[in-house]
Amino acid sequence: MKKVLSLLVVLSGILAFAADALGKDTPFQVLVWPEQGSPIVRFSFGRFKEVGSLAAERTYMIDTTAENLWSKRISNANFALYLFDKNKVRIGEAVIAISNVGPGERIKFQTTVASSGQPASLSVSAKYLPKELSPLAPPKMVSITVNTVPQGATAKLDGIEVGTTPKIVQAAVGKHTLEFSKEGFNRGTFPFEIGPDDSSGGSISFELGTSAHDTVELRDGSVVSGDLVSVSGMDVVIRVGGNDQHFDRNQIKRVLFVQRDAVPSSPETSSGQSQP
């Protein structure tokens, strides 16, 4: 009986050691770049080791392996490593650099990354690729500062809404069109082009067209756009979206009137008599 128990203890110890060793050797995640087409690099990431913290931010060290699956040597390449939580929200980013890696060669190193949450998954994206891998390089993006007069206009880049002005947008090399809209003002478009050698798109300031409606500026800083109905010593009435809104005279800071085309007078209204 003692021999059987001893054997069971030894076997359980061996299994526990094997499981522990397997857990240490098993990578947290394996990623192949690029995701589409023939694989070039395989990244293996070990378990996260916390090495520091500051408030809600944690700093991790990751044992990383990069393997060249290509038939040629990779001279130099940089990749972005993105961390996501269980809800697929990006919570961290780091840069991975590999250089002079021959075909079939595997290199090991450590990656340091700061995260604002608990990492659940990873992804890799190319940031810089050497000439031999240029066909796989991501499109060059250039930052442009976009503003309007007045501010707060909705901006669209090539038909896709990108937010309200002022706004920094990213645009690839080529021709583009910005569209602006703001309630109470005429819409506007601004075509522009990013050249292959442009490192920055600079800034764009677009002045919206003349207001399409009268504007009432209140003393609290808010602005109401619509069609002015009446002004008296007691209140101001402005029609917005078909509904009349009344404002106490003391609420009003200023009223701006939009110029409207005059309605041509008919012979009857001009003379009071019909013409023969």
C-alpha positions in Angstrom: 0.0 0.0 0.0 2.8 2.4 0.9 4.5 1.7 -2.5 1.3 2.5 -4.4 0.9 5.8 -2.4 4.5 6.7 -3.0 4.1 6.0 -6.8 0.9 8.2 -6.9 2.7 11.0 -5.1 5.6 10.8 -7.6 3.3 10.7 -10.6 1.2 13.6 -9.4 4.4 15.6 -8.8 5.6 14.8 -12.3 2.3 15.9 -13.8 2.2 19.1 -11.8 5.8 19.9 -13.0 4.9 19.1 -16.6 1.8 21.3 -16.5 3.7 24.2 -14.9 6.5 23.9 -17.6 3.9 23.7 -20.3 2.2 26.8 -18.9 5.4 28.7 -19.0 6.3 27.7 -22.5 2.8 28.2 -24.0 2.6 31.7 -25.6 -0.1 34.1 -24.6 -0.9 34.8 -28.2 0.6 34.1 -31.6 0.1 36.6 -34.5 1.1 36.3 -38.1 1.8 39.4 -40.2 0.4 40.2 -42.6 -3.1 38.7 -41.8 -3.9 38.4 -45.5 -1.7 36.7 -48.1 1.6 35.0 -47.6 2.9 35.2 -44.0 6.2 37.2 -43.5 6.7 37.3 -39.7 5.3 35.3 -36.9 5.2 36.9 -33.5 4.8 34.9 -30.3 4.0 36.7 -27.0 4.5 35.2 -23.6 2.6 36.0 -20.4 2.4 39.6 -19.2 4.8 40.3 -16.3 3.8 43.5 -14.4 6.9 45.6 -13.6 5.4 48.8 -12.4 2.2 50.8 -11.9 1.1 54.4 -11.6 -2.6 55.1 -10.7 -4.7 53.0 -13.1 -1.8 52.5 -15.6 0.2 49.2 -15.5 3.6 48.6 -17.1 4.2 45.1 -18.4 7.2 43.2 -19.8 6.4 40.6 -22.4 8.8 37.8 -23.6 8.5 38.1 -27.4 9.7 36.0 -30.3 9.8 37.1 -34.0 10.4 34.5 -36.7 11.1 35.4 -40.3 8.8 33.2 -42.5 9.9 34.9 -45.7 12.5 33.6 -48.2 14.6 36.8 -47.9 16.4 38.6 -45.1 14.5 41.4 -43.4 16.8 44.4 -43.0 14.8 46.6 -40.7 11.1 46.8 -39.8 8.9 48.5 -37.2 5.6 47.2 -36.0 2.9 48.6 -33.7 1.7 46.3 -30.9 -1.8 47.1 -29.8 -3.4 45.8 -26.5 -7.2 45.4 -26.2 -9.4 44.6 -23.2 -12.1 42.0 -23.2 -14.5 44.5 -24.8 -12.1 45.1 -27.7 -11.2 48.6 -26.5 -7.6 49.6 -27.2 -5.8 50.1 -23.8 -2.1 50.2 -24.8 0.4 50.4 -27.5 4.1 49.6 -28.0 6.7 49.5 -30.8 8.4 46.4 -32.0 11.6 46.7 -34.0 13.3 43.9 -35.8 16.5 44.1 -38.0 18.8 41.8 -39.9 16.7 38.7 -39.5 17.5 36.0 -42.1 15.1 33.5 -43.7 13.8 31.1 -41.1 15.7 32.8 -38.3 14.0 33.4 -35.0 14.9 36.2 -32.5 13.9 36.6 -28.9 13.6 39.9 -27.0 11.4 41.6 -24.4 8.7 44.2 -25.1 7.7 46.8 -22.6 4.2 48.2 -22.8 2.0 50.5 -20.7 -1.7 49.6 -20.4 -4.7 51.3 -18.9 -6.5 48.1 -18.2 -6.3 44.3 -18.2 -5.0 43.0 -21.6 -7.1 40.3 -23.2 -5.9 40.3 -26.8 -3.2 41.7 -29.1 -2.8 42.9 -32.7 0.2 43.9 -34.8 0.3 46.5 -37.5 3.2 47.6 -39.7 4.6 51.1 -39.1 7.8 51.1 -41.2 8.9 48.6 -43.7 12.1 48.3 -45.7 12.3 48.7 -49.4 12.1 45.0 -50.0 8.7 44.9 -48.2 7.3 48.2 -49.5 4.4 46.6 -51.4 3.0 45.5 -48.0 3.5 48.9 -46.4 0.4 50.6 -45.0 -0.8 53.8 -46.9 1.0 56.9 -45.7 -1.2 59.1 -43.6 -0.8 62.8 -43.0 -2.3 64.9 -40.2 -4.3 68.0 -41.1 -5.7 70.6 -38.7 -9.2 71.6 -39.9 -11.1 74.6 -38.7 -14.1 76.7 -39.8 -15.4 80.2 -39.2 -17.6 79.9 -37.2 -16.4 76.8 -35.3 -18.5 73.8 -34.5 -19.3 72.7 -38.0 -19.8 69.1 -38.9 -16.9 67.9 -41.1 -16.9 65.0 -43.6 -13.7 63.7 -45.3 -14.5 62.0 -48.6 -18.1 61.5 -47.5 -17.3 60.1 -44.1 -18.1 62.2 -41.0 -14.9 62.9 -38.9 -16.3 65.1 -36.2 -16.8 68.8 -35.5 -14.4 71.6 -36.1 -11.7 72.3 -34.9 -10.5 68.8 -35.7 -7.3 67.0 -36.6 -7.9 64.5 -39.4 -5.8 61.8 -41.1 -5.6 61.7 -44.9 -3.7 59.4 -47.3 -1.7 60.5 -50.3 -4.1 61.6 -53.1 -7.0 63.9 -53.8 -9.7 64.5 -51.1 -12.7 66.6 -50.4 -13.8 68.1 -47.1 -17.5 69.0 -46.6 -18.8 71.3 -43.9 -22.3 71.9 -42.6 -23.6 73.9 -39.6 -27.2 74.7 -38.8 -28.1 78.2 -39.9 -25.2 78.4 -42.5 -24.8 77.4 -46.1 -22.9 74.2 -46.7 -19.4 74.3 -48.1 -16.8 72.0 -49.7 -13.0 72.3 -49.9 -11.0 70.1 -52.3 -7.3 69.4 -51.5 -4.5 67.0 -52.3 -1.8 65.3 -50.3 1.5 64.8 -52.1 3.8 61.7 -51.7 6.5 63.8 -50.2 4.3 65.8 -47.8 5.2 65.1 -44.1 2.4 67.3 -42.8 -0.8 68.5 -44.3 -0.6 71.8 -42.4 -3.9 73.4 -41.6 -7.1 74.3 -43.4 -9.5 77.1 -42.4 -12.8 77.3 -44.2 -15.3 80.2 -43.8 -18.8 79.0 -44.0 -21.2 80.8 -46.3 -23.6 83.6 -45.3 -26.0 82.5 -42.7 -29.2 81.1 -44.2 -31.3 82.5 -41.3 -31.5 85.4 -39.0 -29.4 84.9 -35.8 -30.3 85.9 -32.3 -27.4 85.9 -29.8 -28.4 85.6 -26.2 -26.6 87.1 -23.2 -25.7 83.6 -21.9 -23.6 83.1 -25.0 -26.1 80.7 -26.9 -27.1 81.4 -30.4 -30.5 80.8 -32.0 -30.9 80.7 -35.8 -34.2 81.0 -37.6 -36.6 83.5 -39.2 -37.2 86.6 -37.1 -41.0 87.1 -36.8 -41.2 90.2 -34.6 -39.3 92.5 -32.3 -41.0 94.6 -29.6 -40.0 96.4 -26.5 -41.0 93.3 -24.5 -39.9 90.3 -26.4 -38.4 88.9 -29.6 -40.1 86.1 -31.6 -38.0 83.9 -33.9 -39.4 80.9 -35.9 -37.2 77.8 -35.6 -38.2 74.7 -37.5 -41.7 76.0 -38.0 -42.2 76.8 -34.3 -42.2 80.3 -32.8 -39.8 80.8 -29.8 -40.3 83.8 -27.5 -37.4 85.5 -25.7 -37.6 88.3 -23.2 -36.1 91.5 -24.5 -33.5 91.5 -21.7 -32.2 88.1 -22.8 -31.1 89.4 -26.1 -27.6 90.6 -26.7 -27.8 91.2 -30.5 -29.8 90.3 -33.6 -28.2 89.7 -37.0 -30.5 89.8 -40.0 -29.8 87.8 -43.1 -30.3 89.6 -46.4 -33.1 88.2 -48.4 -34.0 88.7 -52.0 -36.8 91.3 -52.4 -40.1 89.9 -53.7 -40.8 91.6 -57.0 -43.9 93.8 -56.8 -46.7 93.2 -59.2 -48.3 96.0 -61.1 -51.3 95.8 -58.8 -49.2 96.3 -55.6 -47.0 99.0 -57.1 -49.8 101.3 -58.3 -52.8 100.0 -56.4 -54.6 99.6 -59.7 -54.6 96.9 -62.3 -52.9 97.7 -65.6 -55.0 97.5 -68.7 
